[in-house]
Every structure is written in C-alpha cells, then in structure tokens.
C-alpha cells in the first residue's frame, strides 16, 4: 500500500480500555483505527460535522448505558450503515 492511499477505517467500541488498546495495536499497522469507550461517544462522533463512516465497526455487546446492538440500530436510524462485528465474553442466547 502506498503512503498516499487511504487506509480502511475500523472503529472499535468497548468499555474496557485495555481491550481497546490491545485490539488497536494489533491492527493499526494495516488500518486506520478509531476507538471509543462508550456507545454514546461513538454516536456523537458519527453524527459530527464530517459525517465519517467506518469501513467496519467492532463492538462489545454489553456496555453501560447502551448495548452494542442498540448502538448499531441507533446509527442505522440516523442514516449510517456499515459492516459490524459484535463480540461478547458472555453467552447470551437471546442476543
């Protein structure tokens, strides 16, 4: 990849700072990475003046205030759609 080429943007949302740092470090040599500690921080950024759109969102399922699935649905309702991966350490058959 040439230095002038735009790298795909991967956004990671998780309420665990250590996990954000570890995931970001693993993929930042290949992708542009933006991290958020809460769903609301991500949604505020997404609705910002530049209207960024991630090429991929990686999110925790269970976070304080809003689940990863609810965050994705809120973004879709606001006209933002992007591929998403939702992860969880817990087994939740309903989710």
Residue, then its C-alpha position, 0 to 999 in steps of 0.5 A: x500500500x502506498x503512503x498516499x492511499x487511504x487506509x480502511x477505517x475500523x472503529x472499535x467500541x468497548x468499555x474496557x480500555x485495555x481491550x481497546x488498546x490491545x485490539x488497536x495495536x494489533x491492527x493499526x499497522x494495516x488500518x486506520x483505527x478509531x476507538x471509543x469507550x462508550x456507545x454514546x461517544x461513538x454516536x456523537x462522533x458519527x453524527x459530527x460535522x464530517x459525517x465519517x463512516x467506518x469501513x467496519x465497526x467492532x463492538x462489545x455487546x454489553x456496555x453501560x448505558x447502551x448495548x452494542x446492538x442498540x448502538x448499531x440500530x441507533x446509527x442505522x436510524x440516523x442514516x449510517x450503515x456499515x459492516x459490524x462485528x459484535x463480540x461478547x465474553x458472555x453467552x447470551x442466547x437471546x442476543 
